[in-house]
Amino acid sequence: MPTESNGPLRRPKTSLTIAPVTTWNRLDAPWRHAMRAAIEAYLDDSAPIGAVVFDSNDRAISIGRNDFERDRLAHAELQALKGVPANANREALSLYSTMEPCPMCTGAIRMMQLRSLHFAAKDPAAGSTELLSATAFMKRFACDVVGPSDAGMEFVNVALMLEYRTRNGHRRWRDEWSSYLPEAVAVGEKLAADRRFTHWQRHAIAVDAIFDEVCSHIE
């Protein structure tokens, strides 16, 4: 069982790759799991967020996806964390999420005492990983926080989130999203205007094909 330490919080790293991922086949294994969960949640008309817990042997041990249209507490990260076996070595676990965790999920990450958190895109509204350094209790167990590391994956996540929000009439926080990644916001709004979600859902388009189509809008 992990013990608490007085180590400092490691701040998010955000060095984007020079050549962004532009096809599904180039995604690393953790991100394939997380993105699949996110897009499957999206096709069920929930916010496109997915998460996966990997162990030190590069095995996926738990996967979660958003379902808060039916349960306001069913966030992807919480769903993934709830699936971690009680006897798991939590110090050896890493959580990968397609979106920066909210305050609730950030708190759950701290209580699980995970050593590593990776997220593919920032959430300019609810993203709260800075809370991991907000109090002495939160800082007591060091967590390596790695922010967006691939521009292509970041773009896809923001575009799908904005398509979902636009289609469902969620205008709050639009300015914050636009300030963060305006090109992806514009693509998301165009996808909504073109009714791509209806096409993808009606024709049972595969998750990888949806990812690649959204990537094709990167200039």
TORSETOR-85976 format. One record per atom (N, C-alpha, C): z, y, x; residue in three letters; chain; residue number from 0. Coordinates in steps of 0.02 Angstrom, whole numbers, plus 50000, padded with zeros to 5 digits. Atoms other than C-alpha are relative to their C-alpha. Layout:
residues N
[[Z,Y,X],ALA,A,NUM]
...
END
This chain:
residues 219
[[50000,49940,50043],MET,A,0]
[[50000,50000,50000],MET,A,0]
[[50000,50062,50044],MET,A,0]
[[50003,49941,49957],PRO,A,1]
[[49956,50172,50071],PRO,A,1]
[[50065,50039,49998],PRO,A,1]
[[49942,49956,49998],THR,A,2]
[[50096,50286,50125],THR,A,2]
[[49977,50071,50007],THR,A,2]
[[50018,49930,49998],GLU,A,3]
[[50096,50473,50112],GLU,A,3]
[[50006,50027,50071],GLU,A,3]
[[49998,49969,49934],SER,A,4]
[[50062,50578,50265],SER,A,4]
[[49999,50075,49993],SER,A,4]
[[50001,49928,50002],ASN,A,5]
[[50075,50760,50309],ASN,A,5]
[[49935,50028,50028],ASN,A,5]
[[50063,49978,49972],GLY,A,6]
[[49895,50769,50369],GLY,A,6]
[[49968,50053,49957],GLY,A,6]
[[50032,49946,50037],PRO,A,7]
[[49793,50921,50318],PRO,A,7]
[[49941,49974,49959],PRO,A,7]
[[50060,50015,50039],LEU,A,8]
[[49659,50915,50185],LEU,A,8]
[[49939,50016,50042],LEU,A,8]
[[50062,49987,49965],ARG,A,9]
[[49488,50900,50262],ARG,A,9]
[[49952,50034,49951],ARG,A,9]
[[50040,49960,50046],ARG,A,10]
[[49378,51033,50183],ARG,A,10]
[[49930,49971,49991],ARG,A,10]
[[50065,50028,50015],PRO,A,11]
[[49211,50993,50103],PRO,A,11]
[[49948,50014,50054],PRO,A,11]
[[50056,49992,49954],LYS,A,12]
[[49064,50964,50218],LYS,A,12]
[[49937,50006,49958],LYS,A,12]
[[50057,49988,50043],THR,A,13]
[[48901,51029,50149],THR,A,13]
[[49934,50007,50039],THR,A,13]
[[50062,49995,49961],SER,A,14]
[[48765,51006,50281],SER,A,14]
[[49945,49959,49966],SER,A,14]
[[50055,50033,50035],LEU,A,15]
[[48607,50968,50182],LEU,A,15]
[[49951,49970,50049],LEU,A,15]
[[50049,50032,49957],THR,A,16]
[[48481,50849,50255],THR,A,16]
[[49937,50042,50004],THR,A,16]
[[50062,49962,49991],ILE,A,17]
[[48320,50922,50324],ILE,A,17]
[[49946,49974,49952],ILE,A,17]
[[50049,50030,50045],ALA,A,18]
[[48210,50801,50226],ALA,A,18]
[[50037,49971,49939],ALA,A,18]
[[49961,50023,50058],PRO,A,19]
[[48287,50785,50051],PRO,A,19]
[[49971,49936,49970],PRO,A,19]
[[50022,50059,50037],VAL,A,20]
[[48280,50624,49953],VAL,A,20]
[[49953,50021,49944],VAL,A,20]
[[50048,49982,50053],THR,A,21]
[[48126,50634,49842],THR,A,21]
[[49977,49940,49960],THR,A,21]
[[50014,50060,50039],THR,A,22]
[[48114,50455,49779],THR,A,22]
[[50063,49958,49995],THR,A,22]
[[49943,50044,50012],TRP,A,23]
[[48238,50332,49708],TRP,A,23]
[[50012,49952,50058],TRP,A,23]
[[49994,50051,49948],ASN,A,24]
[[48203,50206,49845],ASN,A,24]
[[50031,50025,50064],ASN,A,24]
[[49970,49972,49940],ARG,A,25]
[[48269,50324,49977],ARG,A,25]
[[50075,50013,49993],ARG,A,25]
[[49929,49989,50010],LEU,A,26]
[[48442,50336,49901],LEU,A,26]
[[50041,49947,50036],LEU,A,26]
[[49952,50048,49972],ASP,A,27]
[[48586,50255,49995],ASP,A,27]
[[50034,49962,49943],ASP,A,27]
[[49972,50045,50051],ALA,A,28]
[[48674,50113,49903],ALA,A,28]
[[50052,50033,49956],ALA,A,28]
[[49951,49969,50045],PRO,A,29]
[[48825,50213,49841],PRO,A,29]
[[49969,50048,49951],PRO,A,29]
[[50031,49951,50045],TRP,A,30]
[[48714,50348,49770],TRP,A,30]
[[49955,49968,49949],TRP,A,30]
[[50039,50036,50051],ARG,A,31]
[[48600,50223,49684],ARG,A,31]
[[50045,49979,49942],ARG,A,31]
[[49953,50020,50052],HIS,A,32]
[[48751,50155,49591],HIS,A,32]
[[50022,50060,49959],HIS,A,32]
[[49974,49941,50035],ALA,A,33]
[[48818,50328,49548],ALA,A,33]
[[49945,50033,49958],ALA,A,33]
[[50054,49968,50037],MET,A,34]
[[48648,50399,49497],MET,A,34]
[[49979,49957,49941],MET,A,34]
[[50018,50043,50056],ARG,A,35]
[[48609,50247,49390],ARG,A,35]
[[50050,50010,49942],ARG,A,35]
[[49949,49989,50051],ALA,A,36]
[[48774,50269,49298],ALA,A,36]
[[49992,50068,49966],ALA,A,36]
[[50009,49933,50027],ALA,A,37]
[[48740,50455,49277],ALA,A,37]
[[49941,50003,49951],ALA,A,37]
[[50059,49997,50043],ILE,A,38]
[[48566,50433,49205],ILE,A,38]
[[50007,49956,49939],ILE,A,38]
[[49986,50042,50059],GLU,A,39]
[[48622,50291,49092],GLU,A,39]
[[50045,50038,49951],GLU,A,39]
[[49959,49959,50044],ALA,A,40]
[[48758,50406,49024],ALA,A,40]
[[49958,50053,49965],ALA,A,40]
[[50045,49948,50026],TYR,A,41]
[[48627,50542,49001],TYR,A,41]
[[49956,49973,49944],TYR,A,41]
[[50043,50030,50051],LEU,A,42]
[[48512,50425,48904],LEU,A,42]
[[50039,49981,49938],LEU,A,42]
[[49958,50011,50059],ASP,A,43]
[[48659,50388,48789],ASP,A,43]
[[50025,50066,49972],ASP,A,43]
[[49985,49932,50024],ASP,A,44]
[[48668,50577,48760],ASP,A,44]
[[50069,50024,50018],ASP,A,44]
[[49939,49971,49972],SER,A,45]
[[48821,50612,48865],SER,A,45]
[[49982,50038,50063],SER,A,45]
[[50014,49962,49939],ALA,A,46]
[[48835,50725,49016],ALA,A,46]
[[49982,49952,50056],ALA,A,46]
[[50023,50046,49947],PRO,A,47]
[[48742,50648,49164],PRO,A,47]
[[50043,50001,50062],PRO,A,47]
[[49956,50005,49943],ILE,A,48]
[[48885,50608,49279],ILE,A,48]
[[50019,49926,50009],ILE,A,48]
[[49981,50068,49984],GLY,A,49]
[[48916,50441,49365],GLY,A,49]
[[50041,49999,50063],GLY,A,49]
[[49957,50006,49942],ALA,A,50]
[[49040,50381,49494],ALA,A,50]
[[50007,49927,50019],ALA,A,50]
[[49990,50068,49976],VAL,A,51]
[[49068,50228,49601],VAL,A,51]
[[50052,50001,50056],VAL,A,51]
[[49951,50009,49946],VAL,A,52]
[[49210,50167,49713],VAL,A,52]
[[49973,49946,50046],VAL,A,52]
[[50023,50047,49949],PHE,A,53]
[[49154,50083,49875],PHE,A,53]
[[50058,49984,50046],PHE,A,53]
[[49949,50018,49951],ASP,A,54]
[[49264,49987,49995],ASP,A,54]
[[49972,50005,50071],ASP,A,54]
[[50020,49992,49930],SER,A,55]
[[49257,49982,50185],SER,A,55]
[[49946,49950,50021],SER,A,55]
[[50054,50048,49986],ASN,A,56]
[[49136,49834,50178],ASN,A,56]
[[49936,50018,49963],ASN,A,56]
[[50059,49975,50036],ASP,A,57]
[[49009,49939,50082],ASP,A,57]
[[49986,49960,49937],ASP,A,57]
[[50007,50034,50063],ARG,A,58]
[[49040,49847,49920],ARG,A,58]
[[50023,50046,49943],ARG,A,58]
[[49980,49963,50059],ALA,A,59]
[[49044,49931,49750],ALA,A,59]
[[50052,49959,49962],ALA,A,59]
[[49948,50038,50035],ILE,A,60]
[[49208,49881,49669],ILE,A,60]
[[50014,50026,49931],ILE,A,60]
[[49990,49974,50067],SER,A,61]
[[49208,49993,49516],SER,A,61]
[[49951,50057,49987],SER,A,61]
[[50049,49949,50019],ILE,A,62]
[[49081,50102,49425],ILE,A,62]
[[50021,50033,49935],ILE,A,62]
[[49984,49965,50062],GLY,A,63]
[[49109,50235,49293],GLY,A,63]
[[49946,50050,49981],GLY,A,63]
[[50049,49951,50025],ARG,A,64]
[[49003,50350,49186],ARG,A,64]
[[50032,50042,49945],ARG,A,64]
[[49973,49956,50052],ASN,A,65]
[[49037,50495,49071],ASN,A,65]
[[49987,49973,49930],ASN,A,65]
[[50007,50018,50071],ASP,A,66]
[[49066,50458,48888],ASP,A,66]
[[50042,50047,49958],ASP,A,66]
[[49954,49957,50035],PHE,A,67]
[[49160,50612,48833],PHE,A,67]
[[49973,50029,49935],PHE,A,67]
[[50022,49983,50067],GLU,A,68]
[[49050,50639,48681],GLU,A,68]
[[50040,49958,49949],GLU,A,68]
[[49960,50044,50043],ARG,A,69]
[[49154,50495,48610],ARG,A,69]
[[50074,50002,50017],ARG,A,69]
[[49931,49998,49977],ASP,A,70]
[[49313,50515,48713],ASP,A,70]
[[50005,50055,50052],ASP,A,70]
[[49997,49941,49957],ARG,A,71]
[[49357,50682,48792],ARG,A,71]
[[50030,49986,50069],ARG,A,71]
[[49971,50017,49935],LEU,A,72]
[[49451,50595,48933],LEU,A,72]
[[49959,49949,50038],LEU,A,72]
[[50041,50052,49968],ALA,A,73]
[[49313,50471,48975],ALA,A,73]
[[49952,50032,50051],ALA,A,73]
[[50041,49972,49945],HIS,A,74]
[[49253,50559,49133],HIS,A,74]
[[49982,49945,50049],HIS,A,74]
[[50026,50053,49956],ALA,A,75]
[[49152,50459,49258],ALA,A,75]
[[50049,49981,50054],ALA,A,75]
[[49955,50016,49945],GLU,A,76]
[[49276,50474,49399],GLU,A,76]
[[50062,49961,49976],GLU,A,76]
[[49942,50036,50027],LEU,A,77]
[[49423,50420,49291],LEU,A,77]
[[49981,49929,49982],LEU,A,77]
[[50022,50067,50018],GLN,A,78]
[[49323,50273,49225],GLN,A,78]
[[49994,49956,50062],GLN,A,78]
[[50007,50039,49939],ALA,A,79]
[[49283,50218,49401],ALA,A,79]
[[50068,49984,50031],ALA,A,79]
[[49934,50011,49969],LEU,A,80]
[[49461,50240,49464],LEU,A,80]
[[50041,49949,49960],LEU,A,80]
[[49963,50047,50042],LYS,A,81]
[[49532,50142,49317],LYS,A,81]
[[49979,49928,50014],LYS,A,81]
[[50024,50067,49987],GLY,A,82]
[[49427,49993,49371],GLY,A,82]
[[50019,49973,50068],GLY,A,82]
[[49980,50023,49933],VAL,A,83]
[[49501,49983,49546],VAL,A,83]
[[50056,49948,49993],VAL,A,83]
[[49947,50051,50005],PRO,A,84]
[[49603,49822,49565],PRO,A,84]
[[50066,50026,50027],PRO,A,84]
[[49934,49976,49980],ALA,A,85]
[[49790,49850,49581],ALA,A,85]
[[50017,49983,50072],ALA,A,85]
[[49984,50021,49931],ASN,A,86]
[[49795,49757,49747],ASN,A,86]
[[49951,50026,50052],ASN,A,86]
[[50049,49974,49953],ALA,A,87]
[[49653,49855,49827],ALA,A,87]
[[50034,50044,50053],ALA,A,87]
[[49976,49957,49946],ASN,A,88]
[[49683,49942,49993],ASN,A,88]
[[49970,50070,49988],ASN,A,88]
[[50028,49935,50020],ARG,A,89]
[[49662,50119,49928],ARG,A,89]
[[49981,50044,50058],ARG,A,89]
[[50018,49961,49941],GLU,A,90]
[[49658,50193,50103],GLU,A,90]
[[49929,49985,50024],GLU,A,90]
[[50067,50021,49978],ALA,A,91]
[[49493,50100,50130],ALA,A,91]
[[49947,50015,49948],ALA,A,91]
[[50047,49988,50055],LEU,A,92]
[[49411,50162,49970],LEU,A,92]
[[49971,50070,50003],LEU,A,92]
[[50034,49935,50006],SER,A,93]
[[49285,50302,49946],SER,A,93]
[[49972,50007,49930],SER,A,93]
[[50028,49986,50066],LEU,A,94]
[[49237,50382,49782],LEU,A,94]
[[49938,50043,50008],LEU,A,94]
[[50062,49962,50001],TYR,A,95]
[[49058,50442,49758],TYR,A,95]
[[49987,50023,49928],TYR,A,95]
[[50013,49972,50066],SER,A,96]
[[49024,50557,49610],SER,A,96]
[[49938,50044,50003],SER,A,96]
[[50061,49959,50000],THR,A,97]
[[48861,50639,49560],THR,A,97]
[[50015,50074,49990],THR,A,97]
[[49981,49930,50012],MET,A,98]
[[48955,50799,49515],MET,A,98]
[[50070,50012,50027],MET,A,98]
[[49933,49984,49977],GLU,A,99]
[[49105,50887,49589],GLU,A,99]
[[50052,49988,49946],GLU,A,99]
[[49950,50016,50050],PRO,A,100]
[[49261,50824,49500],PRO,A,100]
[[50035,50061,49970],PRO,A,100]
[[49964,49948,50037],CYS,A,101]
[[49351,50930,49370],CYS,A,101]
[[50074,49998,50019],CYS,A,101]
[[49929,50001,49983],PRO,A,102]
[[49539,50971,49379],PRO,A,102]
[[50034,49933,49983],PRO,A,102]
[[49969,50064,50019],MET,A,103]
[[49588,50812,49286],MET,A,103]
[[49982,49945,50049],MET,A,103]
[[50022,50053,49955],CYS,A,104]
[[49484,50698,49396],CYS,A,104]
[[50024,50012,50072],CYS,A,104]
[[49973,49984,49935],THR,A,105]
[[49539,50788,49554],THR,A,105]
[[50072,49977,50005],THR,A,105]
[[49932,50024,50001],GLY,A,106]
[[49718,50753,49506],GLY,A,106]
[[50005,49925,50004],GLY,A,106]
[[50000,50073,49998],ALA,A,107]
[[49678,50570,49477],ALA,A,107]
[[49983,49974,50069],ALA,A,107]
[[50018,50020,49932],ILE,A,108]
[[49596,50558,49648],ILE,A,108]
[[50061,50006,50046],ILE,A,108]
[[49939,49991,49960],ARG,A,109]
[[49756,50627,49726],ARG,A,109]
[[50051,49945,49985],ARG,A,109]
[[49951,50051,50018],MET,A,110]
[[49866,50505,49629],MET,A,110]
[[49980,49931,50024],MET,A,110]
[[50024,50063,49973],MET,A,111]
[[49756,50361,49687],MET,A,111]
[[50004,49998,50076],MET,A,111]
[[49993,49994,49928],GLN,A,112]
[[49779,50423,49866],GLN,A,112]
[[49938,49975,50037],GLN,A,112]
[[50062,50019,49966],LEU,A,113]
[[49597,50397,49911],LEU,A,113]
[[49991,50041,50064],LEU,A,113]
[[50011,49967,49936],ARG,A,114]
[[49547,50440,50088],ARG,A,114]
[[49935,50041,50001],ARG,A,114]
[[50066,49970,49994],SER,A,115]
[[49370,50495,50049],SER,A,115]
[[49969,50013,49931],SER,A,115]
[[50035,49980,50061],LEU,A,116]
[[49277,50588,49911],LEU,A,116]
[[49933,50031,50019],LEU,A,116]
[[50067,49972,49990],HIS,A,117]
[[49090,50623,49908],HIS,A,117]
[[49973,50022,49932],HIS,A,117]
[[50033,49980,50062],PHE,A,118]
[[49001,50725,49775],PHE,A,118]
[[49931,50029,50016],PHE,A,118]
[[50070,49983,49986],ALA,A,119]
[[48814,50756,49760],ALA,A,119]
[[49981,50071,49982],ALA,A,119]
[[50016,49932,50021],ALA,A,120]
[[48815,50925,49673],ALA,A,120]
[[50065,50035,49980],ALA,A,120]
[[49942,49961,50021],LYS,A,121]
[[48941,51063,49646],LYS,A,121]
[[49998,50012,49924],LYS,A,121]
[[49995,49979,50070],ASP,A,122]
[[49002,51106,49471],ASP,A,122]
[[50029,50070,50002],ASP,A,122]
[[49976,49931,49994],PRO,A,123]
[[49012,51297,49470],PRO,A,123]
[[50047,50022,49945],PRO,A,123]
[[49955,49984,50055],ALA,A,124]
[[49111,51294,49308],ALA,A,124]
[[50067,49963,50008],ALA,A,124]
[[49939,50041,50002],ALA,A,125]
[[49236,51149,49314],ALA,A,125]
[[50019,49970,50067],ALA,A,125]
[[49985,50031,49936],GLY,A,126]
[[49226,51091,49495],GLY,A,126]
[[50064,50026,50030],GLY,A,126]
[[49933,49979,49980],SER,A,127]
[[49401,51091,49566],SER,A,127]
[[50028,49963,50061],SER,A,127]
[[49975,50037,49942],THR,A,128]
[[49411,50997,49731],THR,A,128]
[[50045,50043,50043],THR,A,128]
[[49954,49958,49961],GLU,A,129]
[[49499,51149,49805],GLU,A,129]
[[50073,49988,49980],GLU,A,129]
[[49931,50015,50021],LEU,A,130]
[[49651,51092,49706],LEU,A,130]
[[50034,49949,50046],LEU,A,130]
[[49971,50048,49954],LEU,A,131]
[[49674,50956,49836],LEU,A,131]
[[50040,50034,50056],LEU,A,131]
[[49960,49963,49951],SER,A,132]
[[49748,51093,49946],SER,A,132]
[[50043,50054,49967],SER,A,132]
[[49966,49946,50038],ALA,A,133]
[[49834,51195,49809],ALA,A,133]
[[50075,50000,50007],ALA,A,133]
[[49927,50004,49995],THR,A,134]
[[50012,51133,49831],THR,A,134]
[[50019,49952,50057],THR,A,134]
[[49977,50046,49947],ALA,A,135]
[[50117,51041,49959],ALA,A,135]
[[49990,49928,49980],ALA,A,135]
[[50009,50069,50024],PHE,A,136]
[[50109,50884,49852],PHE,A,136]
[[49927,49979,50006],PHE,A,136]
[[50070,50017,49998],MET,A,137]
[[49920,50889,49839],MET,A,137]
[[49975,49993,50072],MET,A,137]
[[50022,50002,49931],LYS,A,138]
[[49900,50918,50026],LYS,A,138]
[[50031,49943,50040],LYS,A,138]
[[49960,50047,49960],ARG,A,139]
[[50022,50782,50078],ARG,A,139]
[[49961,49938,50020],ARG,A,139]
[[50040,50060,49984],PHE,A,140]
[[49893,50641,50075],PHE,A,140]
[[49929,50023,50015],PHE,A,140]
[[50064,49971,49979],ALA,A,141]
[[49737,50689,50173],ALA,A,141]
[[49941,49964,49967],ALA,A,141]
[[50061,50027,50031],CYS,A,142]
[[49570,50664,50085],CYS,A,142]
[[49940,50034,50031],CYS,A,142]
[[50060,49973,49969],ASP,A,143]
[[49403,50686,50172],ASP,A,143]
[[49950,50016,49944],ASP,A,143]
[[50044,49978,50054],VAL,A,144]
[[49299,50788,50049],VAL,A,144]
[[49932,50019,50028],VAL,A,144]
[[50069,49989,49977],VAL,A,145]
[[49111,50784,50077],VAL,A,145]
[[49959,50025,49941],VAL,A,145]
[[50039,49970,50053],GLY,A,146]
[[49009,50902,49969],GLY,A,146]
[[49927,49981,50004],GLY,A,146]
[[50071,50017,50003],PRO,A,147]
[[48822,50901,49934],PRO,A,147]
[[49969,49992,50070],PRO,A,147]
[[50029,50014,49935],SER,A,148]
[[48730,50822,50080],SER,A,148]
[[49925,49987,49997],SER,A,148]
[[50072,50010,50007],ASP,A,149]
[[48555,50802,50010],ASP,A,149]
[[49973,50047,49945],ASP,A,149]
[[50026,49950,50046],ALA,A,150]
[[48455,50942,49928],ALA,A,150]
[[49963,49969,49941],ALA,A,150]
[[50038,50031,50054],GLY,A,151]
[[48346,50824,49826],GLY,A,151]
[[50046,49972,49947],GLY,A,151]
[[49953,50029,50048],MET,A,152]
[[48490,50731,49745],MET,A,152]
[[50039,50055,49964],MET,A,152]
[[49966,49943,50030],GLU,A,153]
[[48581,50895,49716],GLU,A,153]
[[49956,50032,49945],GLU,A,153]
[[50047,49971,50048],PHE,A,154]
[[48426,50964,49628],PHE,A,154]
[[49996,49959,49936],PHE,A,154]
[[50007,50044,50058],VAL,A,155]
[[48407,50813,49513],VAL,A,155]
[[50062,50004,49956],VAL,A,155]
[[49939,49998,50039],ASN,A,156]
[[48589,50818,49460],ASN,A,156]
[[50008,50064,49960],ASN,A,156]
[[49995,49936,50035],VAL,A,157]
[[48586,51002,49417],VAL,A,157]
[[49947,50006,49946],VAL,A,157]
[[50054,49996,50050],ALA,A,158]
[[48418,50991,49327],ALA,A,158]
[[50017,49958,49938],ALA,A,158]
[[49983,50042,50058],LEU,A,159]
[[48476,50846,49217],LEU,A,159]
[[50059,50028,49962],LEU,A,159]
[[49943,49970,50034],MET,A,160]
[[48641,50932,49181],MET,A,160]
[[49978,50059,49956],MET,A,160]
[[50022,49942,50038],LEU,A,161]
[[48551,51090,49126],LEU,A,161]
[[49954,49980,49943],LEU,A,161]
[[50038,50025,50057],GLU,A,162]
[[48428,50991,49019],GLU,A,162]
[[50047,49980,49945],GLU,A,162]
[[49951,50024,50048],TYR,A,163]
[[48576,50909,48934],TYR,A,163]
[[50035,50059,49966],TYR,A,163]
[[49964,49943,50028],ARG,A,164]
[[48669,51073,48910],ARG,A,164]
[[49955,50043,49956],ARG,A,164]
[[50047,49959,50039],THR,A,165]
[[48515,51168,48849],THR,A,165]
[[49983,49965,49934],THR,A,165]
[[50018,50038,50060],ARG,A,166]
[[48465,51031,48727],ARG,A,166]
[[50056,49998,49949],ARG,A,166]
[[49943,50003,50045],ASN,A,167]
[[48640,51027,48654],ASN,A,167]
[[50031,50068,49984],ASN,A,167]
[[49979,49933,50018],GLY,A,168]
[[48657,51215,48640],GLY,A,168]
[[50061,50026,50037],GLY,A,168]
[[49943,49978,49961],HIS,A,169]
[[48789,51236,48776],HIS,A,169]
[[49979,50057,50046],HIS,A,169]
[[50021,49942,49961],ARG,A,170]
[[48759,51413,48839],ARG,A,170]
[[50055,50026,50047],ARG,A,170]
[[49945,49977,49958],ARG,A,171]
[[48930,51443,48915],ARG,A,171]
[[49989,49976,50072],ARG,A,171]
[[50005,50014,49929],TRP,A,172]
[[48930,51447,49106],TRP,A,172]
[[49929,49999,50027],TRP,A,172]
[[50069,50001,49975],ARG,A,173]
[[48740,51465,49116],ARG,A,173]
[[49992,50045,50061],ARG,A,173]
[[50007,49954,49945],ASP,A,174]
[[48757,51615,49231],ASP,A,174]
[[50026,49970,50065],ASP,A,174]
[[49971,50032,49941],GLU,A,175]
[[48867,51517,49350],GLU,A,175]
[[49953,49947,50028],GLU,A,175]
[[50048,50051,49977],TRP,A,176]
[[48743,51373,49356],TRP,A,176]
[[49938,50033,50032],TRP,A,176]
[[50059,49966,49974],SER,A,177]
[[48598,51494,49383],SER,A,177]
[[50013,50031,50068],SER,A,177]
[[49983,49971,49935],SER,A,178]
[[48688,51579,49527],SER,A,178]
[[50003,49945,50053],SER,A,178]
[[49993,50056,49954],TYR,A,179]
[[48717,51409,49606],TYR,A,179]
[[49933,49972,50022],TYR,A,179]
[[50064,50032,49982],LEU,A,180]
[[48544,51329,49598],LEU,A,180]
[[49947,50019,49948],LEU,A,180]
[[50044,49974,50053],PRO,A,181]
[[48421,51435,49497],PRO,A,181]
[[49936,49958,49990],PRO,A,181]
[[50061,50039,50007],GLU,A,182]
[[48268,51327,49534],GLU,A,182]
[[50012,49937,49958],GLU,A,182]
[[49985,50060,50039],ALA,A,183]
[[48351,51171,49464],ALA,A,183]
[[50017,50018,49928],ALA,A,183]
[[49986,49978,50069],VAL,A,184]
[[48415,51267,49313],VAL,A,184]
[[49935,50012,49962],VAL,A,184]
[[50064,49986,50032],ALA,A,185]
[[48238,51326,49275],ALA,A,185]
[[49964,49935,49982],ALA,A,185]
[[50031,50064,50015],VAL,A,186]
[[48173,51148,49287],VAL,A,186]
[[50036,49964,49943],VAL,A,186]
[[49962,50031,50055],GLY,A,187]
[[48313,51082,49176],GLY,A,187]
[[49982,50030,49933],GLY,A,187]
[[50016,49967,50063],GLU,A,188]
[[48273,51211,49043],GLU,A,188]
[[49928,49984,49979],GLU,A,188]
[[50069,50019,50016],LYS,A,189]
[[48088,51169,49054],LYS,A,189]
[[49997,49928,49975],LYS,A,189]
[[49998,50069,50025],LEU,A,190]
[[48126,50983,49034],LEU,A,190]
[[50023,49999,49928],LEU,A,190]
[[49976,49997,50069],ALA,A,191]
[[48222,51027,48876],ALA,A,191]
[[49945,50027,49954],ALA,A,191]
[[50053,49971,50041],ALA,A,192]
[[48080,51135,48810],ALA,A,192]
[[49943,49951,49990],ALA,A,192]
[[50054,50050,50004],ASP,A,193]
[[47955,50995,48846],ASP,A,193]
[[50022,49935,49967],ASP,A,193]
[[49973,50058,50035],ARG,A,194]
[[48067,50869,48756],ARG,A,194]
[[49993,49935,50041],ARG,A,194]
[[50007,50059,49957],ARG,A,195]
[[48066,50752,48905],ARG,A,195]
[[50054,49948,49985],ARG,A,195]
[[49947,50048,50017],PHE,A,196]
[[48233,50674,48854],PHE,A,196]
[[49977,49955,49943],PHE,A,196]
[[50024,50040,50057],THR,A,197]
[[48156,50618,48688],THR,A,197]
[[49948,49950,50023],THR,A,197]
[[50051,50045,49974],HIS,A,198]
[[48008,50544,48781],HIS,A,198]
[[50032,49944,50041],HIS,A,198]
[[49969,50050,49958],TRP,A,199]
[[48116,50455,48909],TRP,A,199]
[[50039,49949,49958],TRP,A,199]
[[49958,50045,50042],GLN,A,200]
[[48233,50385,48776],GLN,A,200]
[[49956,49957,49955],GLN,A,200]
[[50043,50037,50048],ARG,A,201]
[[48097,50336,48651],ARG,A,201]
[[49960,49945,50034],ARG,A,201]
[[50042,50048,49965],HIS,A,202]
[[47993,50246,48781],HIS,A,202]
[[50038,49958,50050],HIS,A,202]
[[49957,50041,49956],ALA,A,203]
[[48140,50167,48873],ALA,A,203]
[[49978,50006,50073],ALA,A,203]
[[50021,49989,49931],ILE,A,204]
[[48086,50246,49037],ILE,A,204]
[[50057,49980,50048],ILE,A,204]
[[49951,50026,49952],ALA,A,205]
[[48175,50167,49186],ALA,A,205]
[[50036,50057,50036],ALA,A,205]
[[49959,49951,49966],VAL,A,206]
[[48314,50260,49275],VAL,A,206]
[[49966,50026,50064],VAL,A,206]
[[50032,49979,49937],ASP,A,207]
[[48220,50262,49441],ASP,A,207]
[[49939,50045,49987],ASP,A,207]
[[50059,49959,50017],ALA,A,208]
[[48064,50333,49357],ALA,A,208]
[[50021,50070,49978],ALA,A,208]
[[49975,49934,50020],ILE,A,209]
[[48165,50475,49279],ILE,A,209]
[[50021,50039,50061],ILE,A,209]
[[49979,49966,49938],PHE,A,210]
[[48243,50516,49447],PHE,A,210]
[[49939,50026,50038],PHE,A,210]
[[50059,49980,49962],ASP,A,211]
[[48073,50519,49531],ASP,A,211]
[[49961,50056,49966],ASP,A,211]
[[50036,49947,50036],GLU,A,212]
[[47996,50627,49394],GLU,A,212]
[[50034,50067,50011],GLU,A,212]
[[49965,49937,49989],VAL,A,213]
[[48132,50758,49411],VAL,A,213]
[[49991,50023,50072],VAL,A,213]
[[50012,49982,49929],CYS,A,214]
[[48114,50752,49601],CYS,A,214]
[[49932,50032,50011],CYS,A,214]
[[50068,49975,49990],SER,A,215]
[[47929,50789,49581],SER,A,215]
[[49995,50075,49988],SER,A,215]
[[49999,49929,50013],HIS,A,216]
[[47976,50965,49525],HIS,A,216]
[[50026,50041,50060],HIS,A,216]
[[49974,49963,49942],ILE,A,217]
[[48053,51008,49694],ILE,A,217]
[[49942,50030,50039],ILE,A,217]
[[50053,49966,49963],GLU,A,218]
[[47946,51136,49783],GLU,A,218]
[[50016,50007,50073],GLU,A,218]
END
